[in-house]
Amino acid sequence: MFSRRQFVVWAAGAIPVALVTRRADALGTAWVAGELETLSAIAQAVLPSDVSARGAERVARAFLDWMNGYAANVELVHGYGTSALRISRASPRPNWAAQLEKLGPRVTGKSVDERRAVLRDELKNERLDRMPSVSTAPHVAVALLSFYYSSPDAADLCYEAGIGRTMCRSLASSSRKPLPLGGGARS
């Protein structure tokens, strides 16, 4: 049993840590959210050239939404036929925020070719023989690319048809061949 003094000492030590942690995470969210310009510049450099500048910005914005909604230590849906539970990893935001801060002045306002050269230099020591999941990507540019390639838009672009992967279609339309994509850059 705690004495009143022991409880006050314990509470004084426990409460600030929780508040500081929440405050740091909130500041990290706001800080990264301010880097949409850098993420858009990176997206234009790493996404397929068929994706327009407006489409790259939309992907960067969706990636920020994903990053801001990421929750660490949450139970994930387990695979079919297995009862093994998986827990989400720690947030990759702190590492990616540092990378964005470093990349910002080097990629914003530069040509796409200059951005690609910067990113090629950034990633030269990374082992990229297969695409990692978004949350395990070692670099924010790789995470952004992984995020895009797991999207319905990437599947549509790959097959040059409006497949709408992960979208619900009626049973009556399920046997119809998807329509081809319109020509030109994707918006």
C-alpha positions in Angstrom: 0.0 0.0 0.0 1.3 3.5 -0.9 1.5 6.3 1.6 0.2 9.6 0.4 3.8 10.9 0.0 4.8 7.8 -2.0 1.8 8.1 -4.3 2.5 11.9 -5.0 6.2 11.1 -5.8 5.1 8.2 -8.1 2.4 10.4 -9.8 4.8 13.3 -10.3 7.3 11.0 -12.0 4.7 9.1 -14.1 2.4 11.9 -15.4 5.0 14.1 -17.0 6.5 11.2 -19.0 3.1 10.4 -20.5 2.3 14.1 -21.3 5.8 14.6 -22.8 5.4 11.5 -25.0 2.0 12.6 -26.3 3.2 16.1 -26.9 6.2 15.0 -28.8 4.1 12.7 -31.0 1.7 15.5 -31.7 4.5 17.9 -32.6 6.0 15.2 -34.9 2.6 14.8 -36.7 2.3 18.6 -37.2 5.9 18.9 -38.3 5.7 16.1 -40.8 2.4 17.3 -42.1 4.2 20.6 -43.0 6.5 18.7 -45.4 3.9 18.0 -48.1 6.0 19.9 -50.6 9.0 17.7 -49.9 7.0 14.5 -50.1 5.4 15.7 -53.4 8.8 16.4 -54.8 10.0 12.9 -53.8 6.8 11.4 -55.2 7.3 13.0 -58.6 10.8 11.5 -58.6 10.1 8.0 -57.5 6.6 7.2 -58.9 6.2 6.0 -62.4 6.4 8.7 -65.0 2.8 8.0 -66.0 1.7 9.6 -62.7 1.1 13.3 -63.2 2.4 16.0 -60.8 -1.1 16.4 -59.5 -1.3 12.6 -59.0 2.0 12.6 -57.2 0.8 15.2 -54.8 -2.4 13.2 -54.2 -0.3 10.2 -53.4 2.0 12.3 -51.1 -1.1 13.6 -49.3 -2.6 10.1 -48.9 0.8 8.9 -47.5 0.7 11.7 -45.0 -2.8 10.7 -43.9 -1.6 7.1 -43.5 1.5 8.2 -41.5 -0.6 10.4 -39.3 -3.1 7.6 -38.6 -0.4 5.0 -37.9 -0.8 3.5 -34.5 2.1 1.5 -32.9 1.5 -1.7 -30.8 -1.9 -2.4 -32.3 -3.1 -5.9 -33.0 -3.1 -6.5 -36.8 -5.5 -8.7 -38.7 -4.0 -12.2 -38.9 -3.8 -14.2 -42.1 -6.3 -16.8 -43.2 -5.7 -20.2 -41.5 -3.4 -18.9 -38.8 -4.1 -17.8 -35.2 -0.8 -16.1 -34.8 -1.3 -12.5 -33.6 0.8 -9.8 -35.0 1.4 -6.3 -33.4 2.2 -3.2 -35.4 5.7 -1.9 -35.1 6.9 1.3 -33.6 6.1 4.4 -35.6 8.6 5.0 -38.4 7.7 8.7 -38.3 10.8 9.9 -36.3 13.2 8.4 -38.8 11.3 9.6 -41.8 10.9 13.1 -40.3 14.7 13.3 -40.0 15.1 12.1 -43.6 12.5 14.7 -44.8 14.2 17.5 -43.0 17.5 16.5 -44.7 16.0 16.0 -48.1 13.8 19.1 -48.2 16.3 21.7 -49.4 17.9 19.1 -51.7 14.8 18.2 -53.7 12.3 21.0 -53.5 12.6 23.4 -56.4 14.8 21.0 -58.4 14.2 19.2 -61.6 12.9 15.7 -61.5 16.3 14.4 -62.8 18.1 16.3 -60.0 15.7 14.9 -57.4 16.3 11.4 -58.8 20.1 11.9 -58.5 19.7 13.0 -54.9 17.5 10.1 -54.0 19.8 7.6 -55.8 22.7 8.9 -53.7 20.6 8.7 -50.5 19.6 5.1 -51.2 22.9 3.8 -52.6 23.7 1.8 -49.4 20.2 0.5 -48.8 19.4 -3.1 -49.6 16.4 -2.9 -52.0 16.2 -6.3 -53.6 12.5 -6.5 -52.8 9.8 -4.0 -51.9 9.3 -3.8 -48.1 6.0 -3.1 -46.5 5.3 0.6 -45.9 5.9 0.5 -42.2 9.2 -1.4 -42.5 10.7 0.7 -45.3 14.2 2.0 -44.3 13.7 5.3 -46.1 10.8 7.7 -46.6 11.2 7.6 -50.4 11.0 3.7 -50.4 8.0 3.9 -48.0 6.2 6.3 -50.3 6.9 4.0 -53.3 5.7 1.0 -51.4 2.6 2.9 -50.3 1.8 3.7 -53.9 2.4 0.2 -55.2 0.0 -1.2 -52.7 -2.8 1.1 -54.0 -5.6 0.4 -56.4 -4.2 3.2 -58.7 -0.9 1.3 -59.1 -2.7 -1.9 -60.1 -4.8 0.0 -62.6 -1.7 1.6 -64.1 0.1 -1.8 -64.2 -2.7 -3.5 -66.1 -3.6 -0.4 -68.0 -7.2 -1.0 -67.0 -9.7 0.3 -64.5 -9.6 -2.7 -62.2 -10.4 -0.9 -59.0 -8.5 -3.4 -56.8 -10.1 -3.4 -53.3 -13.2 -1.7 -54.6 -16.5 -3.6 -54.4 -18.2 -4.4 -57.7 -21.6 -5.9 -58.1 -22.0 -9.6 -58.8 -23.5 -8.8 -62.2 -20.5 -6.7 -63.3 -17.9 -9.1 -61.9 -17.6 -11.0 -65.2 -17.1 -7.9 -67.3 -13.6 -7.1 -68.5 -12.3 -3.8 -66.9 -12.3 -0.8 -69.2 -8.9 0.4 -70.5 -7.5 3.5 -68.9 -7.7 6.8 -70.8 -4.4 7.8 -72.5 -1.9 10.2 -71.1 -0.6 10.9 -67.6 -2.7 9.8 -64.7 -4.2 12.6 -62.6 
